[in-house]
Amino acid sequence: MKDIKNIILGAGLVTVMLSACENSNLTQSGLNPADFDSTVLGKKTELITLKNNQGMEVCLTNYGGRVVSISVPNKDGKPTDVVLGYDNIHQYADTLNSPSDYGSSVGRYANRIKDSKLQLNGQTYQLKANDNGNCLHGGGATGWLNQVYDVTAKNDSSVTFTIHAKDGENGFPGNVTATATYTVKSDNTLDIVFGATTDKETVINMTNHSYFNLNGDPSKEGFDQIMYVNADKFTPSDKLYIPTGEIKDVTGTPMDFRTPTEIGKKVDYNFEQIKNATGYDHNWCLNTYKNGKGDDKTVCASLYSPKSGILLEVFTNEPGIQVYTGNFQGTGISCKHGIKYPKHVSVCFESQKYPDSPTKISQGVKDWTDATLKPGEKYYSHLAYKFSVKKYDSSYQSLFLIHLRKGSENSTKRRKLYKGEKIKLLIINTTIL
């Protein structure tokens, strides 16, 4: 009997040791790198982990150049994964049963092109239609988000993904070499630089498609997050999410997030634009872009969770940003760690040229931004997601994130207004730029 007890105890010890070894291989966000070690489309895939000394960990895979997890400390110092996704390569690669753009490096052309037709130099190219007759995210299942990128540079804090796209791919002209470089910085910023060259005139509009939920519980709706968008105008869309060509003022509409507001308090399903999309899926014309140049040192958008205390600030040199509130979530598919994401669980901030730019430019639509790239030119796009922790005192009447700009008349007016209304302010960012 004693021998049997010893055997049982020994077996239990071995099991515990094996379990401990397995757990030691897990990332901070609970991912197992072995679950990403595979071959897809004849190329090796892997999980790449980037870290800094401030508790930030970012996990990526070269399948689609995707961000799989972003783990940052919450107000209690607990590591918190703030993006949606899957925890294995097989779900990412299964474009039939678990299609997604989670965390992807989107190209050649992020967002939609009307009727899947591209007009350049008097020539019309028929693109792959994958969204109600339109071309979305470069062709969807066969677009860059579902291709295996080459890992061309890597260290503990940075990785560069490279893709070589052939002339005629999904109908797009030009042999294109594109890169997506992700760098974790010491201030808990995930810095992203997209680059591209071509041998034939084409269109390039790259972005990252991470889905953010800062609450720490992606099993619940995320409309309680507080959002800010530094934009006076937006581009209305039709029922198929194609911009009409108008550029409208946000004043007096649920599209006005110039004062940080809980998303759910802005949603009005009687407002045609929100009704069409069952939430937000729109391009805002950023105030940080003027005279053909973007200011990537000034906050263009932000998201804050009073529950976790995590603040996300977004920076870009691009003229527009697509804000998407997970309107097509709630599919019932088990995702990362077995969680089934509900509708409106997350928010995407996709820096970009205005949607459907090839069509609008060919039509001569005023004030639209051009995504054309010619031989000899170098495409450059910068996007940064900065995370920090800010304490929220529920006794405050309102939460205001005030982004001050030196010499800003609007900022002066806002400060006077807030003072006149005797509103207690919690100033989250007071950096004078």
Secondary structure by P-SEA (a helix, b strand, c coil): caaaaaaaaaaaaaaaaaaaaaaaacccccccccccccccccbbbbbbbbbcccbbbbbbbcccccccbbbbbcccccccccbbbbccccccccccccccccccccccccccccccccccccbbbbccccccccccccccccccccbbbbbccccccbbbbbbbbcccccccccbbbbbbbbbbcccccbbbbbbbccccbbbbbbbbbbbbbcccccccccccbbbbbcccbbbbbccccccccbbbbccccccccccccccccccccccaaaaaaccccccccccccccccccccccccbbbbccccbbbbbbccccbbbbbcccccccccccccccccccccbbbbbbccccaaaaaaaacccccccccccccbbbbbbbbbbbbbbbbccccccccccccccccaaaaaaaaaaaaacccccccccccc
